[in-house]
Amino acid sequence: MAVARDIAAKTNGKLTPITSVLVKESIDTQAEVIGFVFPIYDFKPPLIVENFVGKIKNIDSKYIFAVCTYGITPSKSMKIFETVIKSCGGELAAGFAVGMPHNGIGSNSFSQIQHERMFKNWKVKLEEVSEYIISRKKGKLETSNLFGGFILTGSFVKMLPTLLKFLKQVITKGWESMVLNSNGKCNGCGICKKICPVDNIEIVDNKPRWSDHCAGCFACLHWCPEEAISLSGFDTIIGRYHHPEVKISDMIKQN
């Protein structure tokens, strides 16, 4: 959200959360420039972003750019998004990748100093991205490979014990064992339901209940005011993270 705000301010653009218009059958906009800013999950764009692209009318006449935020590596996410845009008749003119704090399994391996460095790096890169968009340049598509972008870094070494624990649980108990749940600290405030971007949470008997179409964003876990939500057995190795420029009211408002 913070990255999207920065770009909108620099380019005099209008910020529209995808979740606020996703219920529409089609999106008809007079804008000549359309930008997509999104985090990546499992090294690819979120499904709701892909679904949104397919609803845009006359996409072939738009200048389209995208910015993905990543915690480990952007991998080939921009190439994947380029394919999505092409399948809908459009052209991805530019794709940028921005390093932001990792918020998934093993995220407690990253220090506050590393977070601050990422924020500073983005403010510098913002100038480059904004100039590229305003000038309507084409051709830039930022990607990386998993080996060089993550495995060869110190972060991989720090996260290795966590990744091995994660792999062991998946192998022995299956993917279905990786579920979000609440503990006794939950007071039924409903914040998790309000901020879920895919409406995957219901409050039943004053407790959250997750359905089967989770986006994997972990927003419910990170923004729970009581820190009552965890991912089965991995709560101690997921560092709770809030971008310093984003408030919980912003998260609720975008839905």
C-alpha positions in Angstrom: 0.0 0.0 0.0 2.8 2.4 0.9 4.5 1.9 -2.5 1.3 2.4 -4.4 0.7 5.7 -2.5 4.2 6.9 -3.2 3.8 6.2 -7.0 0.3 7.8 -7.1 1.6 10.9 -5.4 4.6 11.2 -7.8 2.7 10.6 -11.0 -0.5 12.5 -10.0 -2.4 9.3 -10.3 -5.6 8.1 -8.6 -5.2 5.2 -6.1 -8.0 2.6 -6.3 -7.7 -0.6 -4.2 -8.5 -3.7 -6.4 -10.6 -5.2 -3.6 -13.0 -2.2 -3.7 -14.0 -2.8 -7.3 -13.4 -6.6 -7.8 -17.1 -7.3 -7.5 -17.8 -5.5 -10.7 -18.3 -7.6 -13.8 -16.3 -5.2 -15.9 -14.1 -2.2 -15.4 -14.5 0.7 -17.9 -12.0 3.5 -17.3 -11.1 6.5 -19.3 -7.6 6.5 -17.9 -4.8 6.2 -20.5 -2.3 4.9 -18.0 -3.1 1.9 -15.6 -0.6 0.8 -13.0 -0.8 -2.3 -10.9 1.0 -2.4 -7.5 0.9 -5.7 -5.7 2.9 -8.0 -3.4 3.9 -11.4 -4.7 2.9 -14.7 -3.1 4.7 -18.0 -4.0 6.8 -16.0 -6.5 3.8 -14.9 -8.6 1.1 -12.2 -8.6 -1.9 -12.8 -6.4 -4.9 -14.4 -8.1 -7.2 -11.5 -7.3 -4.9 -9.2 -9.4 -5.1 -11.6 -12.3 -8.9 -11.8 -12.1 -9.0 -8.0 -12.0 -7.0 -7.6 -15.2 -9.5 -9.7 -17.1 -12.3 -7.3 -16.3 -10.7 -4.2 -17.8 -12.2 -3.0 -21.0 -10.1 -1.7 -23.9 -6.9 -2.8 -22.2 -5.1 -2.8 -25.6 -5.3 1.0 -25.7 -3.7 1.6 -22.3 -0.1 2.2 -21.2 0.3 -0.4 -18.5 3.0 -0.7 -15.8 3.3 -2.9 -12.8 5.3 -2.8 -9.6 5.6 -5.9 -7.4 6.9 -5.9 -3.8 8.8 -8.9 -2.6 10.4 -10.1 0.6 12.7 -12.8 -0.7 13.0 -12.6 -4.5 10.8 -11.3 -7.3 11.8 -14.3 -9.4 9.9 -14.3 -12.7 6.7 -12.7 -11.3 6.9 -9.9 -13.8 7.2 -12.3 -16.7 4.1 -14.1 -15.4 2.2 -10.9 -15.1 3.3 -9.9 -18.6 1.7 -13.2 -19.8 -1.5 -12.4 -17.9 -1.7 -8.9 -19.5 -1.1 -10.4 -23.0 -3.8 -13.0 -22.6 -6.3 -10.2 -22.0 -5.1 -8.3 -25.1 -2.8 -5.7 -23.5 0.9 -5.0 -23.3 2.9 -4.6 -20.1 5.1 -1.6 -20.9 7.2 -1.7 -17.7 7.5 -3.9 -14.7 9.5 -3.0 -11.5 10.4 -5.1 -8.5 10.8 -3.5 -5.1 12.3 -5.2 -2.0 10.1 -4.8 1.1 10.1 -6.7 4.4 9.3 -10.4 4.2 6.1 -11.2 6.2 5.9 -15.0 5.8 7.6 -18.0 7.3 11.1 -17.1 8.5 10.4 -13.4 8.5 11.9 -13.0 12.0 15.3 -13.7 10.4 15.2 -10.1 9.0 16.3 -7.3 11.3 14.8 -3.8 11.7 18.0 -2.4 10.2 17.3 -4.4 7.1 13.8 -3.1 7.0 15.0 0.5 7.2 17.4 -0.1 4.4 14.6 -1.4 2.2 12.5 1.6 2.9 15.4 4.0 2.0 16.2 2.0 -1.1 12.6 2.3 -2.2 12.6 6.1 -1.8 15.6 6.3 -4.1 14.1 3.9 -6.6 10.8 5.8 -6.6 12.4 8.6 -8.6 13.5 6.2 -11.3 10.1 4.4 -11.4 8.1 7.7 -11.5 10.2 9.2 -14.3 9.9 6.0 -16.4 6.1 6.1 -16.0 5.6 9.8 -16.6 7.7 9.5 -19.8 5.8 6.4 -20.8 8.9 4.5 -21.6 8.7 0.8 -22.5 10.8 -2.3 -22.2 11.9 -2.6 -18.6 11.0 -5.8 -16.9 12.8 -6.6 -13.6 13.2 -10.2 -12.7 15.8 -12.3 -10.8 16.7 -16.0 -10.4 16.1 -17.8 -7.2 19.7 -19.0 -6.9 21.3 -15.6 -7.1 18.5 -13.6 -5.7 18.1 -15.5 -2.5 20.1 -18.7 -2.1 23.4 -16.9 -2.3 22.4 -14.3 0.2 22.9 -14.3 4.0 19.2 -14.3 4.4 18.9 -17.8 3.1 21.4 -19.1 5.7 19.5 -17.5 8.5 16.2 -18.9 7.2 17.4 -22.4 6.6 16.4 -23.9 10.0 12.9 -22.5 9.5 12.6 -23.7 6.0 13.7 -27.2 7.0 11.1 -27.2 9.8 8.5 -26.1 7.3 9.4 -28.7 4.8 9.3 -31.4 7.5 5.8 -30.5 8.5 4.6 -30.4 4.9 6.1 -33.9 4.2 4.9 -35.5 7.4 1.5 -33.8 7.9 0.7 -32.5 4.4 -0.2 -29.0 3.2 -3.6 -29.2 4.9 -1.7 -28.9 8.3 -0.6 -25.4 7.4 -3.7 -23.5 8.6 -4.4 -20.2 10.3 -6.0 -20.3 13.7 -6.7 -18.1 16.7 -5.8 -18.7 20.4 -7.2 -17.8 23.7 -6.1 -14.2 23.4 -8.7 -13.6 20.7 -11.4 -11.2 21.9 -13.7 -11.4 18.8 -13.0 -7.8 17.6 -13.4 -8.8 13.9 -10.4 -6.9 12.6 -9.2 -10.0 10.8 -12.5 -10.2 8.9 -12.5 -6.5 8.1 -9.1 -6.5 6.5 -9.2 -9.8 4.6 -8.9 -8.9 0.9 -10.7 -12.0 -0.3 -13.5 -12.2 2.3 -12.2 -15.5 3.6 -13.0 -15.0 7.3 -16.3 -15.2 9.2 -16.8 -14.5 12.9 -18.6 -17.5 14.4 -19.3 -17.6 18.2 -17.1 -14.6 18.6 -14.1 -16.3 17.0 -12.7 -16.1 13.4 -13.3 -19.0 11.1 -11.3 -19.3 7.8 -12.8 -20.6 4.6 -11.0 -22.3 1.7 -9.9 -19.4 -0.5 -7.2 -17.7 1.5 -4.9 -15.4 -0.5 -1.9 -16.2 1.7 -1.3 -12.5 2.5 -1.1 -13.1 6.3 -2.8 -9.7 6.9 -5.0 -11.2 9.6 -2.0 -12.6 11.4 0.0 -9.4 11.2 -2.7 -6.9 12.0 -4.5 -8.7 14.8 -4.3 -6.2 17.7 -4.1 -9.1 20.3 -1.5 -11.1 18.3 -4.0 -14.0 18.7 -3.6 -15.5 15.2 -0.9 -17.9 14.2 0.0 -20.3 11.4 0.0 -23.9 12.9 3.3 -24.2 14.8 5.1 -21.3 13.0 3.9 -18.3 15.0 7.3 -17.8 16.7 9.2 -17.6 13.4 6.9 -15.2 11.6 7.9 -11.7 12.7 4.7 -9.5 12.9 5.2 -6.6 10.5 3.4 -3.3 9.8 4.8 -0.8 7.4 5.4 2.3 9.4 3.3 4.5 7.0 0.3 2.2 7.0 -2.4 2.2 9.7 -5.0 -0.5 10.4 -7.7 2.0 9.3 -6.0 2.1 5.9 -6.2 -1.7 5.6 -9.9 -1.7 6.5 -10.7 1.2 4.2 -9.3 -0.5 1.1 -11.9 -3.2 1.3 
